[in-house]
Amino acid sequence: MSTTLQTNPGQADAQHGLNSLGLRKPPAETRVVVAMSGGVDSSVVAALLKREGYDVVGITLQLYDHGEATHRKGACCAGQDIHDARTVAERLGIPHYVLDYESRFRQKVIDSFAESYVAGETPIPCVACNQHIKFADLFDTAVDLGADVLATGHYISSRPDGEGRALYRAADADRDQSYFLFATTRAQLRMLRFPLGDMPKAQVRELAREFGLVVADKPDSQDICFVPAGKYTDVIEKLRPGAAEPGEIVHVDGRTLGRHQGVIHYTIGQRRGLGLTNAQSSSGEPLYVVRIDANRRQVIVGPRSALGTGVVHLRDVNWIGEGDFAGLPAGGLEVAVRLRSTRPPVPAFLFADAKGVRVELLEGEDGVSPGQACVFYASADPRARVLGGGFIKTTELRADLMRPARPAAVSVP
């Protein structure tokens, strides 16, 4: 018996919870390129669109680790993932192509990741991958194949907005990937579709079982796909020999407390693993990494109160909200911003003036580091519109937002 799924072009997208593709022609005449990473999400997207009668073509990108990631759990776009994507495509009866983007991925994502860490930043490689690979090179490939739409398995929604489309947070808040997609341009949005934006993950896995896909219970990929076992410092030292130069651990009051073996081993907000004794911290207070000065090879530490970031200055800003970014109100635009992917959006004001682009937070945020993304939303609503974002260049403390230090533990004789 054939394993190819039967299509039913007469079924409407809405019956299966799909975002409407919004094109004025029949599905059978609509070519959709699906970015198939080998995981359950993109596989279900391909299956759903095939069932609706679209002309589906699967593309998998070989990004790194030729053969080395074959048996590593949590990998993405390498090894076993390519095999899984090919198996799913065969099951669905759709054409499938594997494109070697390894050199481009290394240049735009892996090398940039290493350079950013050496500079004392905390980079977000998933943003770079979407920005420079999946929604740039793959986008161009989809156009070359005559595609009307490029569909992915990201958890985010897009809806018609005038002549274009707008981005919104996903229905499943735990899976929302809007933080990693702020750099998507208006031109790209017109062609991109995200069919899983209104679905919970549990439903996606159930659909995978319904379609009989081998990836139905496959674990999700890890955030940094090219880092084995999460040891990013090993990757950096391999790419940048000598990057882990030793230096000083300095208190915010100017005292030298100890030595470290390389700034790449530290991130803003880190408390554990500093290598300091209570005697070195003198007061016995908990110490956190509050700043990294890569040029001086210094890790600056201080009390929790020194982490209260109130202002962030941005670079490489992308705006996909209404109107022209240059036309923001002089008194700032009231928005909600997300400074880390694991944190909810918080209230802030967005400014674009002679001082550059900056965000002033209504309340302090801890652990904010240069290199991270600052994503703008129309509000803190769970389904709010994504307005864009930028990369954090520098941060500022505000005295009114500094949090009191926790008292040191007192030993009782």
C-alpha positions in Angstrom: 0.0 0.0 0.0 1.3 3.4 -0.9 2.3 5.7 2.0 1.7 8.9 0.1 -1.0 11.0 1.7 -4.1 11.7 -0.3 -5.0 15.3 -0.8 -8.4 17.0 -0.5 -8.2 20.3 -2.3 -11.8 21.1 -1.3 -11.1 21.4 2.4 -10.8 25.0 3.6 -7.7 26.2 5.5 -9.8 27.3 8.4 -11.0 23.8 9.1 -7.5 22.8 10.3 -6.6 26.0 12.1 -4.2 27.2 9.4 -3.4 30.9 8.7 -5.0 31.8 5.4 -2.4 32.0 2.7 -4.3 35.0 1.4 -3.7 34.4 -2.3 -6.3 34.8 -5.0 -5.9 31.5 -6.8 -6.7 27.8 -6.1 -4.3 25.9 -3.8 -3.4 23.5 -6.7 -2.0 26.6 -8.6 -0.2 27.9 -5.5 3.4 26.8 -5.1 4.5 26.7 -1.4 8.2 26.1 -0.4 8.4 24.7 3.1 11.6 25.1 5.1 11.9 21.6 6.5 14.4 21.4 9.3 13.8 17.7 10.0 11.7 18.5 13.2 8.1 17.9 14.0 6.9 21.5 13.4 8.1 22.1 9.8 7.1 18.5 8.9 3.5 19.1 10.1 3.4 22.4 8.1 4.3 20.5 5.0 1.7 17.8 5.7 -1.1 20.3 6.4 -0.4 22.3 3.2 -0.1 19.1 1.1 -3.5 17.9 2.5 -5.0 21.3 1.5 -3.9 20.6 -2.1 -1.1 23.1 -2.4 1.9 22.5 -4.7 4.4 21.9 -1.9 8.1 21.7 -2.3 10.4 20.9 0.7 13.8 22.4 1.2 16.3 21.5 3.9 19.4 23.5 4.5 22.7 21.7 5.4 24.1 24.3 7.8 27.0 22.6 9.7 28.5 19.4 10.9 28.5 17.2 7.8 27.9 13.8 9.5 29.0 14.9 12.9 25.6 15.6 14.3 24.0 12.4 13.0 23.4 10.9 16.4 23.3 14.1 18.6 19.9 14.9 20.1 18.7 18.5 19.8 20.6 19.2 16.5 19.0 21.1 13.7 19.6 21.2 10.0 22.4 18.6 10.1 22.9 14.8 10.2 19.8 12.9 11.3 17.6 15.9 10.6 18.3 15.8 6.9 17.5 12.2 6.8 14.2 12.8 8.8 13.2 15.6 6.5 13.8 13.4 3.4 11.8 10.6 5.0 8.8 12.9 5.7 8.9 14.3 2.2 8.8 10.8 0.8 5.8 10.0 3.1 4.0 13.1 1.8 4.9 12.6 -1.8 6.5 16.0 -2.3 9.7 17.1 -4.0 12.5 17.6 -1.6 15.9 19.3 -2.0 18.9 19.7 0.3 21.0 22.8 -0.1 24.5 23.2 1.2 24.7 26.5 3.0 27.5 25.5 5.4 30.0 28.1 4.4 27.4 30.9 4.4 26.1 29.7 7.8 29.6 29.7 9.3 30.3 33.2 8.0 27.1 34.9 8.9 26.2 33.0 12.1 28.9 30.9 13.7 31.8 33.4 13.1 29.7 36.3 14.2 28.7 34.4 17.3 32.3 33.8 18.2 33.3 37.4 17.5 30.4 38.8 19.6 31.3 36.6 22.6 35.0 37.6 22.4 33.8 41.2 22.5 32.1 40.6 25.8 28.6 40.5 24.3 25.8 37.8 24.6 24.8 37.1 21.0 21.6 35.5 19.7 22.6 33.2 16.9 19.0 32.1 16.1 18.2 35.7 15.1 21.2 35.8 12.8 20.2 32.5 11.2 16.6 33.7 10.5 17.9 37.1 9.3 20.7 36.1 7.1 20.0 32.5 6.1 16.4 31.4 6.3 14.7 34.6 5.4 17.4 35.8 3.0 19.2 33.1 1.1 16.4 30.5 1.4 13.9 33.3 0.5 15.8 33.9 -2.7 15.8 30.2 -3.5 12.1 30.0 -3.0 11.6 32.9 -5.5 13.9 31.1 -8.0 11.7 28.0 -7.7 8.6 30.1 -8.6 7.1 29.9 -5.1 4.2 32.1 -4.2 4.8 31.5 -0.5 7.6 30.4 1.9 6.2 28.6 4.9 8.0 27.7 8.1 7.3 25.9 11.4 7.9 29.0 13.6 5.4 29.7 16.3 4.3 33.2 15.4 1.3 34.6 13.5 1.0 36.9 10.5 -2.2 38.6 9.3 -3.1 40.9 6.4 -2.4 44.5 7.0 -3.3 46.7 4.2 -1.3 45.7 1.2 1.2 43.8 3.4 1.2 41.6 6.5 1.9 42.1 10.1 3.4 39.9 12.8 1.8 38.9 16.1 2.8 36.8 19.0 1.8 33.1 18.8 -1.2 31.6 20.6 1.0 29.2 22.6 2.9 31.7 24.8 5.4 29.0 25.9 6.4 28.4 22.2 6.2 32.0 20.9 9.2 32.7 18.8 8.6 36.4 18.0 11.8 37.4 19.9 13.8 35.6 17.3 12.0 37.0 14.2 12.0 40.8 14.9 14.4 41.4 12.0 11.9 40.1 9.4 11.3 42.8 6.8 8.0 44.0 5.3 9.0 42.6 1.9 9.7 39.2 3.4 6.4 39.2 5.4 4.4 39.5 2.2 5.7 36.1 1.1 6.1 34.4 4.5 3.5 32.2 6.2 3.5 30.6 9.6 0.7 28.0 9.7 1.4 27.0 13.4 0.9 30.4 14.9 -2.5 29.7 16.2 -1.8 26.1 17.4 -0.5 24.7 20.7 2.5 22.4 20.5 0.4 19.4 21.8 -1.9 19.7 18.8 1.0 19.8 16.4 2.4 16.6 17.8 -1.0 15.0 17.6 -1.3 16.0 13.9 2.1 14.5 13.3 0.8 11.2 14.6 -2.4 11.5 12.6 -0.2 12.0 9.4 2.0 9.0 10.4 5.2 11.1 10.5 8.3 9.5 12.0 9.2 12.7 13.8 6.0 12.9 15.8 7.8 12.4 19.1 11.2 13.8 18.1 12.7 16.1 20.8 12.8 19.8 20.0 16.0 21.3 18.8 18.2 23.2 21.2 18.6 27.0 21.0 22.2 27.0 19.8 22.1 24.1 17.3 25.8 24.1 16.4 27.1 23.9 20.0 27.6 20.3 21.1 26.4 19.7 24.7 25.8 23.4 25.2 29.5 24.1 25.6 29.7 27.3 23.6 33.2 28.2 25.0 34.6 25.1 23.3 33.3 26.3 19.9 34.7 29.8 20.5 38.1 28.6 21.5 38.2 26.4 18.5 37.3 29.2 16.1 39.3 31.9 17.9 42.4 30.3 19.4 43.7 32.4 22.3 40.3 34.1 22.8 40.2 32.9 26.4 42.9 35.3 27.7 43.1 35.6 31.5 42.4 38.9 33.2 41.1 40.6 36.3 37.8 40.3 38.2 37.1 43.8 39.4 34.5 45.1 41.9 32.4 48.1 40.8 34.1 50.1 43.5 37.5 49.6 41.8 38.9 46.7 44.0 40.6 43.8 42.2 39.1 40.7 43.6 40.7 37.9 41.6 41.6 36.5 38.2 39.6 34.8 35.5 40.5 32.6 32.5 38.7 34.5 29.8 35.8 36.9 29.5 34.1 34.3 27.2 33.3 32.3 30.3 31.0 35.0 31.8 27.7 36.7 31.0 25.9 39.7 32.5 23.8 38.7 35.5 25.9 35.6 36.2 26.3 34.8 39.9 27.6 31.2 40.1 31.0 30.1 39.0 32.8 33.4 39.5 35.7 31.7 41.2 35.7 34.1 44.2 35.7 33.3 47.9 33.9 35.2 50.6 37.2 36.6 51.7 37.7 38.1 48.2 34.2 39.7 48.2 35.1 41.1 51.8 31.5 41.9 52.8 30.2 38.4 52.0 27.5 39.9 49.8 26.3 38.0 46.7 28.2 39.2 43.7 27.0 39.3 40.1 28.7 40.0 36.7 27.4 43.5 36.0 29.7 44.5 33.0 32.4 42.9 30.8 35.2 45.1 29.4 36.7 42.9 26.7 39.3 45.5 25.7 40.8 45.5 29.2 40.0 41.8 29.7 38.1 42.7 32.9 35.0 41.1 34.4 33.3 43.7 36.6 31.2 42.4 39.5 29.0 44.0 42.0 25.8 43.7 44.2 22.4 42.9 42.7 21.5 46.6 42.9 24.1 47.3 40.2 22.1 45.2 37.7 19.1 47.5 37.5 19.2 48.5 33.8 16.9 51.4 33.0 17.9 52.5 29.5 19.1 50.4 26.5 20.7 51.9 23.4 20.1 50.0 20.2 21.8 49.4 16.8 20.6 47.8 13.6 16.9 48.5 14.3 14.2 46.9 12.1 10.7 48.5 12.2 7.7 46.7 10.9 5.0 48.6 12.9 2.6 51.1 11.4 4.0 54.2 9.7 7.5 55.5 9.4 10.0 54.8 12.2 11.4 58.3 11.9 8.0 59.7 12.7 7.9 58.4 16.3 6.4 60.9 18.9 9.0 63.3 20.3 7.9 62.2 23.8 8.5 58.5 22.9 6.2 55.7 21.8 4.6 53.7 24.5 5.4 50.0 23.9 6.2 46.8 25.6 9.7 45.3 25.1 11.2 41.9 25.6 14.9 41.9 26.5 15.4 38.1 26.8 13.5 35.3 25.1 12.5 33.7 28.4 11.0 36.9 29.9 7.6 38.5 29.2 7.4 41.9 27.6 7.6 44.9 30.0 6.4 48.5 29.6 8.7 51.0 28.1 9.0 54.1 25.9 10.8 53.9 22.5 12.7 57.0 21.3 14.4 57.7 17.9 16.1 61.1 17.9 19.5 62.8 17.6 20.8 60.6 20.4 20.0 57.5 18.4 17.5 54.8 19.2 16.9 54.0 22.8 14.4 52.3 25.1 13.6 53.6 28.5 12.1 51.0 30.8 9.4 51.9 33.3 10.9 49.3 35.7 14.5 48.0 36.0 15.5 44.8 34.3 18.4 42.6 35.5 20.9 40.7 33.4 20.6 42.9 30.3 23.7 42.5 28.0 25.0 44.1 24.8 24.5 41.8 21.9 21.0 40.6 23.0 17.9 41.6 21.2 15.3 44.2 22.3 12.0 43.4 20.7 9.1 45.9 20.5 5.5 45.0 20.9 2.3 47.2 20.6 1.4 46.1 24.2 2.1 43.4 26.8 -1.0 41.5 25.5 -0.3 37.8 24.8 -1.3 38.2 21.1 0.2 41.7 20.6 1.6 42.9 17.3 5.3 42.8 16.8 6.6 46.2 15.9 10.3 45.3 15.3 13.4 45.5 17.4 17.1 46.0 17.5 20.3 44.7 19.1 21.5 46.1 22.4 24.6 48.3 21.9 25.0 49.7 25.5 23.0 49.9 28.7 22.6 52.4 31.5 21.7 52.2 35.1 19.1 54.5 36.6 19.4 55.4 40.3 15.7 55.4 40.7 15.6 51.8 39.5 18.4 50.4 41.5 17.3 47.6 43.7 18.6 47.3 47.3 21.3 44.7 47.9 20.3 41.7 49.8 21.8 41.7 53.3 24.8 39.4 53.9 24.1 36.3 55.9 24.9 36.8 59.6 26.5 33.9 61.4 25.1 33.2 64.9 27.7 32.0 67.5 
